[in-house]
């Protein structure tokens, strides 16, 4: 249960971090001139300045009310088919 709560907080944190980013394009991109020759300007990719929010996740202990559930289940022995897995590793060819 604790792992599920922690995973949920991490998922929410990642969602907030990805949505809360402030992205500004700092340079325009351009394609290279296309020539039959191999030499020439190689071109330039656009540059971006990304400011992501800081997310601090900490665990704290809280006291909450949970229901006290008692379940009585009658059990009996039964025969069921289960897989039997045998693994044979290949022999070394020397």
Backbone torsions as a table, in degrees:
resi	resn	phi	psi	omega
1	UNK	NA	-42.8	-179.4
2	UNK	-65.5	-37.0	178.5
3	UNK	-65.3	-38.3	179.1
4	UNK	-66.1	-39.9	178.5
5	UNK	-66.0	-44.0	179.2
6	UNK	-62.7	-42.3	178.3
7	UNK	-63.4	-37.6	178.3
8	UNK	-65.2	-42.1	178.4
9	UNK	-64.5	-39.1	178.5
10	UNK	-65.0	-41.5	179.0
11	UNK	-63.4	-42.4	178.2
12	UNK	-65.3	-39.7	178.6
13	UNK	-62.8	-42.1	177.4
14	UNK	-65.7	-38.8	178.1
15	UNK	-63.1	-44.7	179.4
16	UNK	-64.6	-40.8	-178.8
17	UNK	-65.5	-38.3	-178.4
18	UNK	-77.3	-32.4	179.8
19	UNK	-81.6	-31.0	-174.5
20	UNK	-86.0	8.4	-179.1
21	UNK	-72.9	142.9	174.6
22	UNK	-109.3	107.9	-175.8
23	UNK	-109.2	126.0	176.9
24	UNK	-124.5	129.9	177.4
25	UNK	-78.3	124.3	-175.6
26	UNK	-100.5	-14.3	179.7
27	UNK	-153.9	137.9	177.3
28	UNK	-72.5	147.2	175.0
29	UNK	-92.0	157.3	176.3
30	UNK	-148.3	149.3	178.5
31	UNK	-89.2	152.5	178.8
32	UNK	-72.4	157.1	172.9
33	UNK	-69.0	133.9	-178.3
34	UNK	-93.3	116.5	177.1
35	UNK	-124.6	161.7	174.2
36	UNK	-74.5	-24.0	179.3
37	UNK	-75.0	155.8	-179.4
38	UNK	-81.3	-33.1	-178.5
39	UNK	-75.8	160.6	178.5
40	UNK	144.1	-177.3	-179.7
41	UNK	-73.6	128.1	-177.2
42	UNK	-75.5	-8.7	179.9
43	UNK	94.6	-174.0	-175.6
44	UNK	-154.7	133.8	175.8
45	UNK	-88.4	151.8	178.4
46	UNK	-68.7	151.4	176.9
47	UNK	-110.4	145.8	-179.6
48	UNK	-129.8	146.0	173.3
49	UNK	-109.8	114.0	-175.6
50	UNK	-110.9	123.1	174.9
51	UNK	-110.1	106.2	-179.4
52	UNK	-96.8	147.5	179.5
53	UNK	-72.2	152.2	173.7
54	UNK	-84.9	131.7	179.3
55	UNK	-120.3	120.0	176.8
56	UNK	-108.8	123.1	179.1
57	UNK	-115.2	123.2	178.4
58	UNK	-129.6	155.2	177.7
59	UNK	-99.7	135.8	175.2
60	UNK	-132.5	152.5	-177.6
61	UNK	-99.0	128.4	177.8
62	UNK	-129.1	151.7	177.9
63	UNK	-101.9	122.8	179.7
64	UNK	-129.1	159.8	177.5
65	UNK	-88.5	130.7	176.7
66	UNK	-126.4	148.6	-179.2
67	UNK	-71.2	145.6	174.9
68	UNK	-94.0	109.2	-174.9
69	UNK	-110.8	123.9	174.8
70	UNK	-110.3	123.3	-179.0
71	UNK	-120.7	122.6	175.3
72	UNK	-105.0	120.9	-177.6
73	UNK	-122.4	128.0	175.2
74	UNK	-79.5	132.8	179.6
75	UNK	-120.5	153.8	174.7
76	UNK	-147.4	159.2	179.7
77	UNK	-85.3	138.5	178.0
78	UNK	-141.8	152.4	177.0
79	UNK	-94.9	128.3	178.1
80	UNK	-131.2	157.2	177.2
81	UNK	-88.4	129.5	177.7
82	UNK	-125.8	152.8	-179.3
83	UNK	-70.7	143.0	174.7
84	UNK	-117.6	111.4	-173.7
85	UNK	-105.5	122.3	173.6
86	UNK	-114.3	130.5	-179.5
87	UNK	-115.6	124.4	176.6
88	UNK	-112.1	117.1	-179.7
89	UNK	-80.9	145.9	178.8
90	UNK	-66.5	145.5	179.0
91	UNK	-78.8	150.1	177.9
92	UNK	-72.8	128.8	175.1
93	UNK	-92.0	106.4	179.9
94	UNK	-118.3	NA	NA
